[in-house]
Amino acid sequence: MAQPIVIAYHLIWTVYGWWLPNDPRGSCSHAIGCDLLKPLGDLHYGRKKLQPASRDIRAFYEQARAVLKHPLLDLRGGAIDSVGRGFADAIRKCGYTCYACAIVFDHVHLIVRKHKHDAEEMIEQFQHFSRLRLSTEGFREPDHPVWCHGGWKVFLDHPDEIRRTIKYVEDNPVPYRMQRQQWEFVTEYDNWPLHEGHSTQSPYAKRLIAAGRNPRDRKC
């Protein structure tokens, strides 16, 4: 059966040093590249089913702070707005369409419409322009890496998935005792590419129909 075409990406990455390979919550790393980090704990691939207490996570990163090459910094205060201005720069210069964004103290979430850039290139551009902003606005030293290397991507191939993920991203700051965020560079989702006027003969529509996932076929 034909699979729908990817129409957007959910992009996630962390601030430098805030999700290490041997993080007590588990990680997506297969190895610990830095010998100085190995004494902090064992590697566990994937998220652990039983998550550690918050105090244990804080204790782990207090130890990590002493061995990391660069200072362990977060995005509290004005740094969050600075990152937002960097993201706006990337969106303007690259022509991205962003449907949701959350920037918290140690990681970010973005939903970006399909583009000529793949997900990895998008992450690189967002990290580049936000790093420039943080540096020029005095929140980071020029040689500080700011972000982890790369990030994670989730493929979204249906408008329902985009809407569901938008809500997840918009709610993401709440557990961190932060308000939901509103960013000027975020575009309200208009059901693209099944927006008004979209041809039912387009490659995307045909794939959805073939997979039995066309919203227009649903019975009320």
Number of C-alpha atoms within 10 A of each C-alpha: 7 11 14 21 17 14 18 25 25 22 20 17 20 23 20 21 22 19 19 21 24 23 23 22 22 20 17 16 15 12 13 14 10 10 9 13 19 14 10 16 12 15 20 18 16 12 13 12 8 7 12 12 10 10 8 13 14 11 11 17 20 12 13 21 16 13 16 15 11 15 17 18 17 19 19 12 10 11 21 20 16 22 23 22 19 22 25 21 20 21 20 12 11 15 11 18 19 22 23 26 24 23 23 21 18 17 18 20 22 25 25 24 20 19 15 10 12 10 23 13 12 21 21 14 20 20 24 17 20 24 24 18 22 25 16 13 13 12 20 18 15 13 8 16 16 27 19 16 13 16 16 15 18 14 17 21 18 22 20 12 12 25 16 10 20 22 11 14 22 19 15 21 18 12 8 9 9 12 12 14 16 11 15 8 19 17 12 11 16 12 13 14 16 18 11 9 7 12 13 14 10 11 12 22 19 17 18 19 19 14 13 15 15 19 13 9 9 8 5 3
